[in-house]
């Protein structure tokens, strides 16, 4: 059923003055929309500058037919799309490796003794292996003398020009160089969309998953890509003990991101990709908040 939102607004300017509106109605997708999204839309739509405090008042969701493109689609311009799985206590990412322990080091209740009445904090404690959730591999993961996370420059995993290549797992699990041809790859992040993330956190996810062949890895290296990501359990086949894709890509200082998700939401190209880990010394793998940024239209 189509939804519309009715609301009043007040917008104040940092250089003085304000503008107010009553009984505005806009089409929306879904059942709700945040006050901030509404305020951002009004500010952009009216091309307002020097905006300070904003207020959305008397918001009401109505069941009414859409009269134009929903506001949520307009807000999609310049959208950040999360490509990371959520990490939580007990999550198994890689079978055989321990699940993370996420708990309180200092609980809110226990913190009350240290602060004034009504003030409390939580300090969390996390114990985990670095191969947890959606994570990035750098050369040190495979090579003793390779660059660790502290030695890899920000330009290697931030705002990379990117491309999505779709190879559905229902068609094949083995991704070869033939799947990679006829694409613009040089100096790009290449994200392989197989759809395997639909099996995330199930027994099926860990076995017989999509992977790149050694030939595909060599082809990507020869094309001088910057980073390769996949929405699967491993970029290598895990049926044997060899890991040629990790060896070839990391040996060429091409970063790897595994366990991506939501690649189906991305266009083929025309966006940037980021997967930024903490600056750890002596660590070759760590969870990232991988994301795609779509440009404004």
N, C-alpha and C positions, 0 to 999 in steps of 0.2 A: 504493500500500500504506500502511495506517495505521502511524504511528510513535508511539512513546512514549519518554520519557526517564526513566531511573532515576538517582538521585543521592543523595548525602548533603549536608547543609549545616550550617554553623555561622554563627550571627549574634550579634554582640557589640554591646552597647549603650553609648552614650557616657556614661551615668550608672552604668555598672557592670552586671555580670551578662551572661549569654548564654543562647541557646537552640540546641539541636542536634537534628537529625533524621537518620535513617538509612533507606536503601532506599526513598526516596520515588519514586513513579511518577506521571507526568502525561502526558496526551495532547498532541501537538504537531502543527503543520502543517509540511510540508517535511521535510528530512533532518537538520536540526540546530537548535540554539537556543543562544544565548550564555549564559555564566555570569551576566552582569549581568541578562539578561532573566529567568532563573530566580530570581535573588535578588530582583529587583523584584516578581515575582509572589508569592513567599512573604511578603515584607514587607507587600504590600497585602492579600493574602488573609487573613493572620493579624492584620491591623490593628496592626502593630507600630509603636511610636514610639521616638524617641531612638536610631535604628539607626546604628551606626558601621560597623566592618569586617564584610564578609560573605565567606564562603568557600563555593564549590560544589566538592564533592569526588567522585571516583569516578564521574564522569558517563558514562553509557552509553546509546546510542540503540538501541532495541529495535523489532523488527517485531512489533507486537501490535495487536489491534483497539482502536479508541477506545472508551472507556467513558463519556465526557462531552464537553462542548465543549472543543476543543483550547485549550491555554494561549495560543497565539498570537492567538486571537480575543479572549481577555480582555485581552491587552496592547494590542489595537486601540482600547480605550476611551481617548480623549484622544490618539489617534494623530496624528502629524505626517506629512502626505503630501507628498513632494517633487514639485513640478510643473515642475522645471527640467531642461533638457538639460545633459549634461556637456560642458564646454569642454575641449578638448585640442589639442595642437599640430597644426596643419594643418586644423582644422575649418573648413569653409565654411558660414557661416550665411546670407549674402546674396550671391548670385552677382554678381560684379563688384567686390566688396570683398575686400581681402586677408584671408587666413586668419591666425589668431593664431600667433605664435611663442612657444612655451613652452620654456624651457631653463634651465640653471644659470647664475647669475652667479658663484656660488661653489659648486663641487662639494664633496661630502663628502670626496673624496680630497684636494682642494687645501686644505680647511679644517684638515686634520690639523696643518699647520705652525703654526697659531695657538693650538692648545689642547693640554692635557695628553693623554698617551697614553690611548687609548680613548674620547676625546671628539671628536665631529665633528658638523658642521651642514651643512645645505644652504640657500643663499639663492637663490631663484628669480628669473628675469627674464621678464617678459611684454611682448610687443609686439603690440598689437592695435588695431583700430578699435573704437569703443564699441558698435557694432551687432554684437555677437557673442553667440552662445548665446541664452538666454532673457533678454530685456532690457526695461527700463522706459523709456518716453518721458515727458518732462515738457515744459512749454511752450517752453522754450528750444530744444528740438530743432527746432521749427517757426518760432518767433517770436524775432526778435533781442532784443526787450525782455521776453520771457517769463521766468518763474522758472526758474533752473537747479537742479541737484540740491541745491546747498547752501541754496537758498531754500525748498525744498518741506518742509513740516513732517512730522514722523514720523507724525502722525495720518492723513496722506493715503495711506499705503501699508502701515500696520501694523495687524494684527488687525481688518480691515474685515469687517463683516457681509457675507456673500457669497451669490451664487446662481449655479447652473449652468443655462444654457439650451442644450439639445442641438438642433443642426441638422446632421444627418449630411451629409457632403459627397456621399455617393451620391445624396442626394435633391436637393440644390441647392448651388451654389457662392455664390450671391448671397443674403445674409442681409438681409432687409428689416425694416421696422418691424412687419410682420404677425407675424414670428417672435417679436417681443419683447413683444407685447401679452398681457394676462391674466397678468402676472407682477408680483410686488412688487419694484420696482426702486429706489425712492427711497433715497438715501444708502447704497447698496450697491455692492460690487464685483460687476460682471456679467461672468461668465466664459462665453465662447461655446465650446461643445464641438462640434467638427466631425469629430474623428477624423483630421484631416490629419496629426497627429504620427506616424502609422504610416509615413509616407513620409520621415521625418526622415533627413537625410544621404544622400538619393538624388537623382537627377536630377529625378524627378517632383515633388519637394517644391517646386521653385522656380517652376513654371509652372502656370497654370490652377488656382490655389489658392482656397479659400473666402475671402470678404471681406465686410465690411459695406458697405451702400449709403449714399449721402448721406442718404437719408430715415431709415435706421436710426440714423445718428449724431445727426441732429437730434432724433429721438424720445428717445434716451438723454440728450441734453443737456436736453431739456424735462422729463424725469423726474428731473433732478438726481442722476444717479448719481455715485459718487465715482471709480470706476476701471473700465476696460473691458479685459478680457484675451481673447486668442484663441489657439488651438493651431494656428495657421496661419503661413504665410510672411510675411504682411503683413495688417494689419487693413483696408487699402485694396486695391482692385484695382490691379495693377501693369501692366495692359495699356496704359494711357495714361500721360500725364505729370502728370495732376492727382492730388491726394491730399486729397479733401474730408473724409474721416473724421478724418485727423490734424488738419486745419485746424479743423474744428468742435469736436472734443473737446478738443484742447490749447488752443484759443482760449477755451474755457470752464473751463480749468484742471482738466479731467478727465484723469487719467493713463491711459496705455496700456501694456499688457504684451503683447508678441508672442512667438511661439515657445514657448508653454506646452506641457506634455505631461501625461499621466496624468489628465486630467480625467474619464476614464471611471471612475476609482476613487472619485469623490466623490458624495455624495448631492446631491439637487437644491438643498437649502439646509440651514440649521442648522449652519453651520460658519463659521470666519473665514479670511480670506485675507491673506497678507503677501507683499510683494515689495520687499525693502529694499536700496537701492543705497548705495554709499559717498557721502560728503558732498563731492562735487567742485564747485568753482566754475568756471563757464565751460563746463560740460558738460551736455548735454540728454538724453543716453541712456547707459545703462550696464547691464551684466549684473547680474542679481539671482538670489538663491536663493529663487525663488517657492515658497510652501508653503501648504497648507491645514491647519487645526487642527480636528479633530473633537472635539466635547465628550465628556466621560465620560457614560456611560449610567447 
